[in-house]
Amino acid sequence: MNLKGGIKVEAITKVETFNQVISETQPVIVKFFAGWCPDCTRMNMFIDEVIKDYPQYAWYEINRDDFPELAEKYSVMGIPSLLIFQNGEKLAHLHSANAKSPEQVREFLDEQNQK
């Protein structure tokens, strides 16, 4: 568990925890990442500031390599990917190709907030 600007990003280490998290009634964001991924490292450098501006979400992260079955189930082909879940449903997916900058992540989150 990391403290990012006072906001927790909780690591998911069990499938049961993942299933519980995505079933929340409030929207949650799950970041799929891997330790070897340079784009994941780059995202970690800017995500703190983004998280501060979107406190309506609980933020989680899960290592894609530890849970390939979840990555496959939710069509996580590239990392990092940000998925928004609520009530057990995937509402939105920011694919890795579009998650290279803070501007791209903010644009994605702003689009979700307008729905």
ChimeraX attribute file (.defattr): number of C-alpha atoms within 10 A of each C-alpha:
attribute: neighborCount
match mode: 1-to-1
recipient: residues
	/A:1	10
	/A:2	11
	/A:3	10
	/A:4	15
	/A:5	13
	/A:6	10
	/A:7	14
	/A:8	15
	/A:9	20
	/A:10	15
	/A:11	17
	/A:12	18
	/A:13	13
	/A:14	12
	/A:15	14
	/A:16	9
	/A:17	12
	/A:18	18
	/A:19	14
	/A:20	12
	/A:21	23
	/A:22	22
	/A:23	17
	/A:24	15
	/A:25	11
	/A:26	13
	/A:27	21
	/A:28	22
	/A:29	23
	/A:30	25
	/A:31	24
	/A:32	24
	/A:33	26
	/A:34	18
	/A:35	10
	/A:36	9
	/A:37	12
	/A:38	13
	/A:39	19
	/A:40	20
	/A:41	14
	/A:42	15
	/A:43	17
	/A:44	13
	/A:45	12
	/A:46	15
	/A:47	16
	/A:48	18
	/A:49	13
	/A:50	16
	/A:51	20
	/A:52	14
	/A:53	11
	/A:54	14
	/A:55	10
	/A:56	12
	/A:57	16
	/A:58	19
	/A:59	21
	/A:60	22
	/A:61	22
	/A:62	21
	/A:63	18
	/A:64	22
	/A:65	14
	/A:66	14
	/A:67	14
	/A:68	12
	/A:69	13
	/A:70	17
	/A:71	20
	/A:72	11
	/A:73	8
	/A:74	13
	/A:75	12
	/A:76	22
	/A:77	12
	/A:78	16
	/A:79	22
	/A:80	29
	/A:81	24
	/A:82	24
	/A:83	21
	/A:84	22
	/A:85	22
	/A:86	17
	/A:87	16
	/A:88	16
	/A:89	13
	/A:90	16
	/A:91	14
	/A:92	16
	/A:93	18
	/A:94	20
	/A:95	19
	/A:96	18
	/A:97	13
	/A:98	14
	/A:99	22
	/A:100	16
	/A:101	15
	/A:102	17
	/A:103	13
	/A:104	14
	/A:105	20
	/A:106	17
	/A:107	13
	/A:108	17
	/A:109	18
	/A:110	12
	/A:111	11
	/A:112	12
	/A:113	10
	/A:114	6
	/A:115	5
